[in-house]
Amino acid sequence: MESRAMTEEEVRTTVLETVAAYVTYWEKESRTPAVRDKLEGLAFSILVILDGGAGLIPGFRVTPDPHPDDEAYHKSEGSNWWPTDVDIAGGLHEQIHKYMRKG
């Protein structure tokens, strides 16, 4: 068989299968009985996937994809609009804990 790039469907399937596996992992994780801790663990794990730290899955670009009218609308409202030239991935899993609120 000749080597080739993965198809879009193969990439999507691999990512979704990995997310589903993490859901099962965190559901059954007995050392983390609190629901909030399990949810934080799952969120962290999903961000690890996007950042490229989940085994054989590479990192992904995470960029805003606003509606074509977003910028004009926000300008007319005097508010900030979403940029399309930023990629926030790469360290999301390392930064999430400062946004988590225990309670």
C-alpha positions in Angstrom: 0.0 0.0 0.0 1.3 3.4 -0.9 1.7 6.0 1.8 -0.7 9.0 1.6 -2.1 11.9 3.6 -5.0 11.0 5.8 -8.4 12.0 4.5 -10.5 14.6 6.3 -12.8 11.9 7.4 -9.9 9.9 8.9 -8.6 12.9 10.8 -12.1 13.7 12.1 -12.6 10.0 13.1 -9.3 9.8 14.9 -9.9 13.0 16.9 -13.5 12.0 17.8 -12.4 8.4 18.8 -9.8 9.9 21.0 -12.2 12.3 22.7 -14.7 9.4 23.2 -11.9 7.4 24.8 -11.1 10.2 27.2 -14.8 10.5 28.1 -14.7 6.8 29.1 -11.4 7.2 30.9 -12.7 10.1 33.0 -16.0 8.4 33.7 -14.3 5.3 35.1 -11.3 7.1 36.8 -11.8 6.0 40.4 -9.0 8.1 41.9 -11.0 11.2 40.8 -14.4 10.7 42.3 -15.7 14.3 42.3 -17.7 15.2 39.2 -16.1 18.6 38.9 -12.6 17.1 39.0 -13.6 14.6 36.3 -15.0 17.4 34.1 -11.8 19.4 34.5 -9.7 16.3 33.7 -11.8 15.8 30.5 -11.4 19.5 29.5 -7.7 19.3 30.1 -7.4 16.1 28.0 -9.3 17.6 25.1 -7.0 20.6 25.1 -4.0 18.2 25.1 -5.4 16.7 21.9 -5.6 20.2 20.3 -2.1 21.1 21.5 -0.5 18.0 20.1 0.3 16.1 23.2 -2.0 13.1 22.7 0.2 10.3 21.5 0.3 10.0 17.7 -2.1 12.9 17.1 -0.5 16.1 16.0 -1.4 19.6 17.3 -4.2 21.5 15.5 -4.6 25.1 14.6 -7.3 26.8 16.7 -8.4 29.9 14.9 -11.6 31.9 15.0 -13.8 31.5 12.0 -16.4 34.3 12.4 -19.3 35.0 10.2 -18.3 37.1 7.2 -20.4 40.1 8.6 -18.8 39.9 12.0 -16.3 42.6 11.6 -18.7 45.1 10.0 -21.3 44.4 12.6 -19.0 44.9 15.6 -17.6 48.1 14.0 -21.1 49.4 13.7 -21.8 48.5 17.4 -18.5 50.0 18.5 -17.3 46.7 19.9 -14.3 44.4 19.2 -14.5 41.7 16.5 -12.9 38.3 16.2 -9.6 38.3 14.3 -9.0 35.6 11.7 -5.2 35.6 11.8 -4.5 34.2 15.2 -3.9 30.6 16.3 -4.4 30.1 20.1 -3.3 26.5 20.2 0.0 25.1 21.5 -0.3 25.7 25.2 -4.0 25.6 26.0 -3.7 22.6 28.3 -1.0 24.4 30.2 -3.1 27.5 30.8 -6.5 26.1 31.5 -6.0 25.7 35.3 -5.9 29.5 35.9 -9.4 29.7 34.4 -10.9 26.9 36.4 -13.0 27.9 39.4 -13.3 25.2 42.1 -16.6 25.1 43.8 
